Amino acid sequence: MSNQTEPPASATSGHDEPQLIRGVGLWGATTLNMIDMIGVGPFITIPLIIAAMGGPQAMLGWILGAVLVTCDGLVWAELGAALPGSGGSYRYLSEIYGPLKLGRMMSFLFIWQLTFSAPLSIASGSIGLAQYATYIFPGMGHETKVALPILGNVEINAFPVILVAIGAVSVAVFLLYRRITLIERLGKFLWIGVMLTILWIIFAGVTHFDPKLAFDFPPDAFTLRPEFFTGLGAALLVAVYDYWGYYNVCFFGGEVKDPGRTIPRALLLSILFVAIIYIVMNISILGVIPWREFAGTANTPAQRYVISSFMERLYGTKAGVVVTALIMWTAFASVFSLLLGYSRVPFAAARDGNYFRVFEKVHPRHRFPYVSLLVMGGIAAVFCFFRLADVIAALVVIRILVQFLAQIVGVIVLRVRRPDLPRPFRMWLYPLPALAALAGFIYVLVSRRNFLKEVRYAAVLVIVGLTIYFVRARMRGEWPFEKAATAT
């Protein structure tokens, strides 16, 4: 490995991956992104954002969150168009920092954190689905505390909730166990259900809208005090989680038609559409239910199915049950899309020789990375035991620290290192969006109460990952030990 003189095939920018089928067009990529983004998050986190900001000014969280992810989306769009293969950030970090040097370590760290963050993301959708089911079946139980090695006393979901969440992951794995052209059609079918759910909620809010409720700002709503900025930081963390998924197309870029045009368009269109949906939906809901009532449900069992209660108030119990079923559909669609995207990343790393070779296996008939799919689904099932709030906080902090910051800086580094690299799409107003995304994510990390808790977890994850990488690199004679290996 240490004597390679050419970058691995998966690190190059212009080659197709012959084992995979480029079968996803712009419409399919955009819908897969959108069903990834619109999971169960916005239906559960509305009370959290309102409680964090203390009033309807919580809309700032959604609006500024949309600006932040648009800036970061331009980073993904440039990289995805220039390096259009499967693997997403794994491919980008390797190419940016050198596939045989620092980039090898950076891409390994990305895969290492993805082992935790991707299943956390998938599990969050499954847990949300199961929690909404408690509206229909209230006897499913509540969280319980258990003692776990290293972690100590932690809260876990009730066992019926765990079983439903694991069941959702299992069904998604089953549906994804087939060829990509069929998956695109499934994605469009799921997207229709997602849009019907959103449009019904928006219609209900608009037709019962009371502007006095929607814009009932408290007297100090926009006073720039320390509490305002810490509240905004907490709201942005939740908003970022709800918007995440706009980059999903980059992870299966090796299966996208005309990726230089399709990937940037799918990214930006999905952000635009979802931002409009979120902002309109939340304003319309606040025009029906007083924000103080919403804030009171934060961190209570009622938070699990707040939209179901909203529809029940307007149309009765049957409507609450129907919208619950639709939201569960929406959550499942997100799990489906997340599993599709993330299962392609270990595959790309294994092809590159920077991960376990078993992940390189492709189904002999349907041509998809089935080992990677099964492993990601299995780990996600384990995380279904943990509380949704803990899963979201851990996911966002780990992902920002280990992946997003390195990638945002990396798009600038790649411009300097590889000015000749073909770039079908170039970031608008370069480098301002990258710098704005960098500042925004750092603000999300440090502007919350008790932010050091998750940062410590992420730091431990990085340290363990670095230790594993250096031990492995020493044994294999890879960077930074390749000179010593050659000399011997």
C-alpha positions as CSV (number, residue, x, y, z in Angstrom):
1,M,0.0,0.0,0.0
2,S,2.8,2.4,0.9
3,N,4.5,2.1,-2.5
4,Q,1.5,3.3,-4.6
5,T,2.3,6.1,-7.0
6,E,-1.2,6.7,-8.4
7,P,-4.2,7.9,-6.3
8,P,-6.8,5.2,-5.8
9,A,-9.5,4.9,-8.4
10,S,-12.2,6.2,-6.0
11,A,-10.2,9.4,-5.4
12,T,-10.2,10.5,-9.0
13,S,-12.7,13.0,-10.2
14,G,-13.6,12.0,-13.6
15,H,-14.2,8.3,-13.7
16,D,-17.4,6.4,-13.4
17,E,-17.6,3.4,-11.0
18,P,-18.3,0.6,-13.4
19,Q,-19.8,-1.7,-10.7
20,L,-22.7,0.8,-10.1
21,I,-25.5,1.9,-12.3
22,R,-26.0,5.7,-12.9
23,G,-29.8,5.5,-12.7
24,V,-30.9,8.5,-10.6
25,G,-31.9,11.7,-12.4
26,L,-32.6,15.2,-11.1
27,W,-36.1,14.5,-10.0
28,G,-35.2,11.3,-8.2
29,A,-32.1,12.9,-6.5
30,T,-34.2,15.9,-5.3
31,T,-37.0,13.7,-4.0
32,L,-34.5,11.4,-2.2
33,N,-32.9,14.5,-0.6
34,M,-36.2,15.9,0.4
35,I,-37.5,12.8,2.1
36,D,-34.2,12.5,3.9
37,M,-34.5,16.1,5.1
38,I,-38.2,16.0,6.0
39,G,-38.1,13.1,8.5
40,V,-39.9,13.2,11.8
41,G,-37.7,16.0,13.0
42,P,-39.9,19.1,12.3
43,F,-42.9,17.3,13.7
44,I,-41.2,16.7,17.1
45,T,-38.8,19.6,17.4
46,I,-41.2,22.6,17.0
47,P,-41.7,22.8,20.8
48,L,-38.0,22.6,21.4
49,I,-37.2,25.5,19.1
50,I,-40.0,27.7,20.5
51,A,-38.9,26.9,24.1
52,A,-35.3,27.7,23.3
53,M,-36.2,31.2,21.9
54,G,-39.2,31.9,24.2
55,G,-41.7,33.0,21.6
56,P,-42.6,33.2,17.9
57,Q,-39.2,34.7,17.2
58,A,-38.1,31.1,17.1
59,M,-38.8,31.5,13.4
60,L,-35.3,33.0,13.4
61,G,-34.0,29.5,14.0
62,W,-35.6,28.2,10.9
63,I,-34.7,31.2,8.7
64,L,-31.0,31.5,9.8
65,G,-30.8,27.7,9.8
66,A,-31.8,27.8,6.1
67,V,-29.1,30.4,5.4
68,L,-26.5,28.3,7.2
69,V,-27.3,25.1,5.3
70,T,-27.5,27.0,2.0
71,C,-23.9,28.3,2.5
72,D,-22.8,24.7,3.4
73,G,-24.8,23.3,0.5
74,L,-22.7,25.4,-1.9
75,V,-19.6,23.7,-0.4
76,W,-21.2,20.2,-1.1
77,A,-22.4,21.3,-4.5
78,E,-18.9,22.3,-5.7
79,L,-17.3,19.2,-4.3
80,G,-20.0,16.9,-5.5
81,A,-19.9,18.2,-9.0
82,A,-16.1,18.0,-9.1
83,L,-15.7,14.6,-7.5
84,P,-18.9,12.8,-8.6
85,G,-18.5,9.3,-7.2
86,S,-20.0,7.4,-4.3
87,G,-18.8,8.1,-0.8
88,G,-19.4,11.8,-0.3
89,S,-17.2,13.3,2.3
90,Y,-14.9,10.3,2.3
91,R,-14.0,11.0,-1.3
92,Y,-13.8,14.7,-0.8
93,L,-11.5,14.6,2.3
94,S,-9.2,12.1,0.6
95,E,-8.8,14.2,-2.5
96,I,-8.5,17.5,-0.7
97,Y,-5.8,16.5,1.7
98,G,-4.0,14.0,-0.4
99,P,-5.1,10.3,-0.9
100,L,-1.7,8.9,0.2
101,K,-0.9,11.5,2.9
102,L,-3.0,13.5,5.4
103,G,-6.1,12.8,3.3
104,R,-5.9,9.1,4.1
105,M,-6.1,9.9,7.8
106,M,-8.9,12.4,7.3
107,S,-11.0,10.1,5.3
108,F,-10.4,7.3,7.8
109,L,-11.6,9.5,10.6
110,F,-14.6,10.4,8.6
111,I,-15.5,6.7,8.1
112,W,-14.8,6.2,11.8
113,Q,-17.2,8.9,12.9
114,L,-19.7,7.8,10.3
115,T,-19.8,4.4,12.1
116,F,-21.5,6.3,14.9
117,S,-23.1,9.3,13.3
118,A,-24.8,7.6,10.4
119,P,-26.6,5.0,12.5
120,L,-27.5,7.8,15.0
121,S,-29.1,9.7,12.1
122,I,-31.0,6.7,10.9
123,A,-32.1,5.7,14.4
124,S,-33.4,9.2,15.1
125,G,-35.9,8.8,12.3
126,S,-36.9,5.4,13.5
127,I,-37.3,6.5,17.1
128,G,-39.4,9.5,16.0
129,L,-41.6,7.1,14.0
130,A,-42.1,4.9,17.1
131,Q,-42.8,7.8,19.4
132,Y,-45.6,9.1,17.1
133,A,-47.1,5.6,17.3
134,T,-47.6,6.3,21.0
135,Y,-50.4,8.7,20.0
136,I,-52.4,5.7,18.7
137,F,-51.1,3.2,21.2
138,P,-50.5,5.2,24.5
139,G,-49.7,2.1,26.4
140,M,-46.3,1.7,24.7
141,G,-44.6,3.1,27.8
142,H,-42.1,5.7,28.7
143,E,-38.3,6.0,29.0
144,T,-36.5,4.1,31.8
145,K,-33.1,4.5,33.3
146,V,-30.5,1.7,33.1
147,A,-26.8,1.5,34.1
148,L,-24.5,0.9,31.1
149,P,-20.7,0.3,31.2
150,I,-18.7,3.5,30.6
151,L,-21.8,5.6,29.9
152,G,-23.2,5.1,33.5
153,N,-26.9,5.7,34.1
154,V,-28.7,6.6,30.9
155,E,-32.3,6.8,29.8
156,I,-33.5,4.3,27.2
157,N,-36.8,4.1,25.3
158,A,-39.6,1.8,26.4
159,F,-39.3,-1.6,24.9
160,P,-42.4,-1.4,22.7
161,V,-40.9,1.8,21.2
162,I,-37.6,0.1,20.7
163,L,-39.2,-2.8,18.9
164,V,-41.2,-0.5,16.5
165,A,-38.1,1.5,15.8
166,I,-36.0,-1.5,15.0
167,G,-38.9,-2.8,12.9
168,A,-38.8,0.4,10.8
169,V,-35.0,0.0,10.2
170,S,-35.5,-3.7,9.2
171,V,-38.3,-2.8,6.6
172,A,-36.1,-0.1,5.1
173,V,-33.2,-2.5,4.7
174,F,-35.5,-5.0,3.0
175,L,-36.8,-2.4,0.5
176,L,-33.3,-1.2,-0.2
177,Y,-32.1,-4.7,-0.9
178,R,-32.6,-4.3,-4.7
179,R,-31.3,-2.4,-7.7
180,I,-31.0,1.4,-7.7
181,T,-33.4,2.0,-10.6
182,L,-36.2,0.4,-8.5
183,I,-35.1,2.4,-5.4
184,E,-35.5,5.7,-7.3
185,R,-39.2,4.8,-8.1
186,L,-39.7,3.8,-4.4
187,G,-38.3,7.1,-3.4
188,K,-40.7,9.1,-5.6
189,F,-43.6,7.0,-4.2
190,L,-42.5,7.8,-0.6
191,W,-42.1,11.5,-1.5
192,I,-45.7,11.8,-2.5
193,G,-46.8,10.6,0.9
194,V,-44.4,13.1,2.6
195,M,-45.8,16.0,0.5
196,L,-49.4,15.1,1.2
197,T,-48.6,15.1,4.9
198,I,-46.9,18.5,4.8
199,L,-49.6,20.1,2.6
200,W,-52.4,18.9,4.8
201,I,-50.8,20.4,7.9
202,I,-50.1,23.7,6.1
203,F,-53.7,23.8,4.8
204,A,-55.1,23.2,8.3
205,G,-52.9,26.0,9.8
206,V,-53.6,28.5,7.0
207,T,-57.4,28.0,7.1
208,H,-57.5,28.5,10.8
209,F,-54.8,31.1,11.0
210,D,-54.9,33.9,13.6
211,P,-52.2,36.4,13.1
212,K,-52.5,37.7,16.7
213,L,-51.4,34.2,17.9
214,A,-48.7,33.8,15.3
215,F,-47.0,37.1,16.0
216,D,-47.6,37.3,19.8
217,F,-44.1,38.3,20.6
218,P,-43.1,38.7,24.2
219,P,-41.9,42.2,25.2
220,D,-38.1,41.3,25.2
221,A,-38.3,39.0,22.1
222,F,-35.5,40.8,20.2
223,T,-33.5,42.2,23.0
224,L,-29.9,41.2,22.3
225,R,-29.1,39.7,25.7
226,P,-26.9,36.7,26.4
227,E,-30.0,34.6,26.8
228,F,-31.1,35.6,23.3
229,F,-27.9,34.2,21.8
230,T,-27.8,31.0,23.8
231,G,-31.4,30.4,22.9
232,L,-30.6,31.1,19.2
233,G,-27.7,28.6,19.4
234,A,-30.0,25.9,20.8
235,A,-32.6,26.6,18.2
236,L,-30.1,26.5,15.4
237,L,-28.8,23.1,16.6
238,V,-32.3,21.7,16.2
239,A,-32.9,23.5,12.9
240,V,-29.7,22.2,11.5
241,Y,-30.7,18.7,12.4
242,D,-34.0,19.2,10.7
243,Y,-32.5,20.5,7.5
244,W,-29.7,17.9,7.3
245,G,-30.0,15.5,4.4
246,Y,-29.5,18.1,1.7
247,Y,-26.2,16.5,0.9
248,N,-27.6,12.9,0.7
249,V,-27.2,12.8,-3.1
250,C,-23.4,13.2,-2.7
251,F,-23.2,9.8,-0.9
252,F,-24.6,7.9,-3.9
253,G,-23.0,10.2,-6.5
254,G,-21.7,7.2,-8.4
255,E,-25.3,6.3,-9.2
256,V,-26.4,9.7,-10.4
257,K,-27.0,10.7,-14.0
258,D,-24.9,13.7,-15.3
259,P,-23.6,14.3,-11.8
260,G,-21.9,17.6,-12.6
261,R,-25.3,19.2,-13.2
262,T,-27.6,17.0,-11.2
263,I,-25.8,17.0,-7.8
264,P,-25.7,20.9,-7.4
265,R,-29.2,21.3,-8.6
266,A,-30.6,18.6,-6.4
267,L,-28.8,20.1,-3.4
268,L,-30.0,23.6,-3.8
269,L,-33.5,22.8,-4.9
270,S,-34.1,20.5,-2.0
271,I,-32.8,23.2,0.5
272,L,-35.1,25.8,-1.1
273,F,-38.2,23.7,-1.2
274,V,-37.7,22.4,2.4
275,A,-37.0,25.8,3.8
276,I,-40.2,27.2,2.3
277,I,-42.1,24.2,3.7
278,Y,-40.7,24.5,7.2
279,I,-41.2,28.2,7.5
280,V,-44.8,28.2,6.1
281,M,-45.7,25.2,8.2
282,N,-44.4,26.6,11.5
283,I,-46.0,30.0,11.0
284,S,-49.3,28.4,10.2
285,I,-49.2,26.2,13.2
286,L,-48.3,29.1,15.5
287,G,-51.4,30.8,14.1
288,V,-53.6,28.1,15.7
289,I,-51.9,27.0,18.9
290,P,-50.5,29.7,21.3
291,W,-46.7,29.5,21.4
292,R,-46.7,29.3,25.2
293,E,-48.7,26.1,25.0
294,F,-46.2,24.7,22.5
295,A,-43.3,25.6,24.7
296,G,-45.0,23.9,27.6
297,T,-44.8,20.6,25.8
298,A,-41.0,20.6,25.4
299,N,-39.4,17.7,27.1
300,T,-42.7,16.1,28.0
301,P,-44.5,13.1,26.5
302,A,-46.8,15.4,24.6
303,Q,-43.8,16.6,22.5
304,R,-43.7,13.1,20.9
305,Y,-46.9,13.8,18.9
306,V,-47.5,17.5,19.0
307,I,-48.8,17.7,15.4
308,S,-51.3,14.9,16.1
309,S,-52.7,16.9,18.9
310,F,-52.8,19.9,16.7
311,M,-54.9,18.1,14.0
312,E,-57.1,16.5,16.7
313,R,-57.9,20.0,18.0
314,L,-59.0,21.2,14.5
315,Y,-60.7,18.1,13.0
316,G,-61.2,15.5,15.8
317,T,-59.6,12.3,16.9
318,K,-59.8,10.5,13.6
319,A,-57.8,13.3,11.9
320,G,-55.2,13.0,14.6
321,V,-54.9,9.3,13.9
322,V,-54.7,9.8,10.1
323,V,-52.0,12.5,10.4
324,T,-50.1,10.3,12.8
325,A,-50.0,7.5,10.2
326,L,-48.8,10.0,7.6
327,I,-46.1,11.3,9.8
328,M,-44.9,7.8,10.5
329,W,-44.8,7.3,6.7
330,T,-42.7,10.5,6.5
331,A,-40.3,9.3,9.2
332,F,-39.9,6.0,7.4
333,A,-39.2,7.7,4.1
334,S,-36.3,9.5,5.8
335,V,-34.9,6.3,7.3
336,F,-35.1,4.8,3.8
337,S,-33.2,7.7,2.2
338,L,-30.6,7.9,4.9
339,L,-29.8,4.2,4.7
340,L,-29.5,4.5,0.9
341,G,-27.0,7.3,1.1
342,Y,-24.9,6.2,4.0
343,S,-24.6,2.6,3.0
344,R,-22.6,3.7,-0.1
345,V,-19.8,5.4,2.0
346,P,-18.1,2.3,3.5
347,F,-18.3,0.8,0.1
348,A,-16.3,3.6,-1.4
349,A,-13.8,3.5,1.4
350,A,-13.3,-0.3,1.0
351,R,-12.7,0.1,-2.7
352,D,-10.0,2.6,-1.8
353,G,-8.3,0.2,0.5
354,N,-9.0,2.4,3.5
355,Y,-11.6,0.2,5.2
356,F,-12.5,-3.4,5.7
357,R,-12.6,-5.2,2.3
358,V,-15.8,-7.0,3.1
359,F,-17.6,-3.6,2.6
360,E,-16.4,-3.7,-1.0
361,K,-18.8,-6.5,-1.9
362,V,-21.5,-5.7,-4.5
363,H,-24.6,-7.8,-4.9
364,P,-23.9,-10.1,-8.0
365,R,-27.3,-9.5,-9.5
366,H,-28.7,-6.1,-8.4
367,R,-25.3,-4.4,-8.2
368,F,-25.5,-2.6,-4.9
369,P,-23.2,-2.7,-1.8
370,Y,-25.2,-5.1,0.3
371,V,-22.7,-5.7,3.1
372,S,-22.5,-2.0,3.9
373,L,-26.3,-1.7,3.8
374,L,-26.7,-4.6,6.3
375,V,-24.1,-3.4,8.7
376,M,-25.4,0.2,8.8
377,G,-28.9,-1.1,9.4
378,G,-27.7,-3.4,12.2
379,I,-25.8,-0.6,14.1
380,A,-28.8,1.8,13.7
381,A,-31.0,-0.9,15.3
382,V,-28.7,-0.8,18.4
383,F,-29.1,3.0,18.7
384,C,-32.8,2.7,18.6
385,F,-32.5,2.0,22.4
386,F,-31.5,5.6,23.2
387,R,-33.6,8.7,23.8
388,L,-34.3,10.9,20.7
389,A,-33.0,14.1,22.3
390,D,-29.6,12.4,23.2
391,V,-29.3,10.9,19.8
392,I,-29.9,14.3,18.1
393,A,-27.4,16.2,20.2
394,A,-24.7,13.6,19.8
395,L,-25.2,13.4,16.1
396,V,-25.0,17.1,15.4
397,V,-21.9,17.8,17.5
398,I,-20.0,14.7,16.2
399,R,-20.8,15.5,12.6
400,I,-19.8,19.1,12.8
401,L,-16.5,18.6,14.6
402,V,-15.2,15.6,12.6
403,Q,-16.7,16.2,9.2
404,F,-18.2,19.5,8.3
405,L,-15.5,21.9,9.6
406,A,-12.8,19.9,7.8
407,Q,-14.8,19.8,4.6
408,I,-15.6,23.5,4.6
409,V,-11.9,24.4,5.1
410,G,-11.1,21.7,2.5
411,V,-13.1,23.3,-0.4
412,I,-10.7,26.3,-0.1
413,V,-7.7,24.1,0.2
414,L,-8.7,22.2,-2.9
415,R,-9.0,25.4,-4.9
416,V,-5.4,26.2,-4.0
417,R,-4.0,22.7,-4.4
418,R,-6.0,21.8,-7.6
419,P,-6.9,24.9,-9.5
420,D,-6.9,22.8,-12.7
421,L,-9.5,20.3,-11.4
422,P,-12.7,20.5,-13.6
423,R,-15.5,22.1,-11.6
424,P,-18.8,21.9,-13.4
425,F,-20.3,24.0,-10.6
426,R,-18.4,26.7,-8.7
427,M,-19.5,28.1,-5.4
428,W,-21.3,31.4,-5.8
429,L,-19.5,34.4,-4.2
430,Y,-16.5,32.2,-3.3
431,P,-15.2,32.0,-0.5
432,L,-17.9,33.9,1.4
433,P,-20.4,31.0,1.7
434,A,-17.7,28.7,3.0
435,L,-16.6,31.2,5.6
436,A,-20.2,31.9,6.7
437,A,-20.8,28.2,7.1
438,L,-17.7,27.8,9.1
439,A,-18.6,30.6,11.5
440,G,-22.2,29.4,11.7
441,F,-21.3,25.8,12.7
442,I,-18.8,27.0,15.3
443,Y,-21.5,29.2,16.8
444,V,-23.9,26.2,17.0
445,L,-21.2,24.2,18.8
446,V,-20.3,26.8,21.5
447,S,-23.4,29.0,22.0
448,R,-25.6,26.4,23.9
449,R,-25.9,25.7,27.6
450,N,-23.8,22.7,28.6
451,F,-22.3,22.4,25.2
452,L,-19.1,20.9,26.5
453,K,-20.8,17.6,27.2
454,E,-21.3,16.6,23.5
455,V,-18.0,18.2,22.6
456,R,-16.2,15.9,25.0
457,Y,-17.9,12.8,23.5
458,A,-16.8,14.0,20.0
459,A,-13.2,14.6,21.3
460,V,-13.0,11.1,22.8
461,L,-14.3,9.7,19.5
462,V,-11.6,11.6,17.5
463,I,-8.8,10.5,19.9
464,V,-9.8,6.8,19.7
465,G,-10.1,7.1,15.9
466,L,-6.7,8.6,15.6
467,T,-5.2,5.9,17.8
468,I,-6.7,3.2,15.7
469,Y,-5.6,4.9,12.5
470,F,-1.9,5.3,13.6
471,V,-1.7,1.7,14.9
472,R,-3.2,0.4,11.6
473,A,-1.0,2.7,9.5
474,R,2.1,1.6,11.3
475,M,1.2,-2.1,10.7
476,R,0.4,-1.4,7.0
477,G,3.3,1.0,6.3
478,E,0.9,3.8,5.4
479,W,1.2,7.6,6.0
480,P,2.9,8.8,8.1
481,F,5.0,5.6,8.4
482,E,5.6,4.9,4.7
483,K,9.2,6.1,4.7
484,A,10.2,3.8,7.5
485,A,8.4,0.9,5.9
486,T,10.3,1.6,2.6
487,A,13.6,1.9,4.4
488,T,13.3,-1.5,5.9
